[in-house]
Amino acid sequence: MIDFANGSVFKLSPTSPQEIGPQVAELLIPGEQIVACFKSVRDFVVFTDKRLMAVNVQGITGKKRDFTSLPYSRIQAFSVETAGTFDLDAELDLWFSGMGKVRLEFKGRVDIRGIGKMIAGYVL
């Protein structure tokens, strides 16, 4: 499992569901839809209408992967931090019951308010 206690785990940029979707398709339950995808150099995050999946690509070849599934139903609180003038990264903090805080950092132009609204729609 990804060590979320180690501060922020990813510096994520938006990517298309067509690029990432096939890599998680076998893990989706019937009717589950991908809502948004973000990736770093090797790792990536997929937001579905049911959960957040964080994928840690491991090893030299990248064939070994850790898929961590974080259901929205376990979120107790969340926070979004928008990018600023000098700090160009946006952040999403999620507190999961039984697990603690998960922080995702987004670089570049990311609609962090839209992500926050999406999370609110699934949690509230």
C-alpha positions in Angstrom: 0.0 0.0 0.0 1.1 3.6 -0.7 2.6 5.3 2.4 0.2 8.2 2.7 1.6 9.2 6.0 4.8 10.4 4.2 3.3 13.8 3.4 2.1 14.5 -0.1 2.3 11.5 -2.3 1.9 12.8 -5.8 2.5 15.9 -8.0 -0.3 15.2 -10.4 -1.3 16.6 -13.8 -4.5 16.0 -15.6 -4.7 13.2 -18.1 -7.4 11.6 -20.1 -9.5 8.6 -19.0 -8.7 7.0 -22.3 -5.1 6.8 -21.4 -5.5 5.6 -17.8 -8.9 3.8 -18.0 -7.7 0.5 -19.5 -5.1 0.1 -16.7 -7.9 0.0 -14.0 -10.8 -1.3 -16.1 -10.6 -4.8 -14.6 -10.9 -3.4 -11.1 -14.1 -1.4 -11.7 -17.4 -2.9 -10.5 -20.4 -3.0 -12.8 -21.8 0.4 -13.4 -18.8 2.2 -11.9 -17.6 5.2 -14.0 -14.3 7.0 -14.2 -14.8 10.7 -13.5 -11.3 12.2 -13.6 -7.7 11.0 -14.0 -4.4 12.5 -13.0 -0.8 11.2 -13.3 2.7 11.9 -12.2 5.8 10.5 -13.9 4.8 6.9 -13.2 2.0 6.9 -10.6 -1.6 7.9 -11.2 -4.9 8.6 -9.5 -8.3 7.8 -10.8 -11.5 9.3 -9.4 -14.6 7.2 -10.1 -18.2 7.8 -9.0 -17.6 5.4 -6.0 -13.9 5.8 -4.9 -10.5 7.2 -5.4 -7.9 4.7 -6.7 -4.2 5.5 -6.2 -1.8 3.5 -8.3 1.8 3.1 -7.3 3.9 1.8 -10.2 6.8 -0.2 -8.8 10.1 -1.7 -10.0 12.4 -0.9 -12.8 10.0 -2.1 -15.6 6.9 -0.7 -14.0 5.0 -4.0 -14.4 4.4 -4.4 -10.7 1.7 -2.0 -9.4 0.0 -1.4 -6.1 -3.7 -0.4 -6.5 -5.1 1.3 -3.4 -8.8 1.8 -3.3 -10.2 4.5 -1.1 -14.0 4.6 -1.0 -15.7 7.9 -0.7 -18.0 6.4 2.0 -15.0 6.3 4.4 -14.2 10.1 4.0 -14.8 12.0 7.3 -13.5 15.4 6.1 -11.8 17.0 3.2 -10.0 20.2 2.3 -9.0 21.9 -0.9 -6.2 24.4 -1.3 -6.1 26.5 -4.4 -2.9 27.5 -6.2 -1.5 30.9 -5.5 0.7 33.4 -7.2 4.0 31.9 -6.1 2.8 28.5 -4.9 1.4 27.0 -8.1 0.4 23.7 -6.7 -3.2 22.9 -5.6 -3.8 20.4 -2.8 -6.6 18.0 -1.8 -6.6 16.6 1.7 -8.9 13.7 2.6 -9.4 12.2 6.0 -10.4 8.6 5.9 -11.8 6.8 8.9 -9.4 4.1 10.1 -6.6 5.4 7.9 -6.0 9.1 8.5 -5.0 11.9 6.1 -4.3 11.4 2.4 -2.8 14.4 0.6 -2.7 14.8 -3.2 -0.8 17.6 -4.8 -1.8 18.8 -8.2 0.5 20.9 -10.5 -0.5 23.1 -13.4 -4.0 24.1 -14.2 -6.3 21.9 -12.2 -9.8 22.7 -11.3 -9.4 21.9 -7.6 -12.7 23.6 -6.7 -14.4 21.3 -9.2 -12.7 18.3 -7.5 -13.8 19.5 -4.1 -17.3 19.9 -5.4 -17.3 16.4 -6.9 -16.0 15.0 -3.6 -18.7 16.9 -1.7 -21.4 15.4 -4.0 -20.3 11.9 -3.1 -19.6 12.5 0.6 -22.4 14.8 1.8 
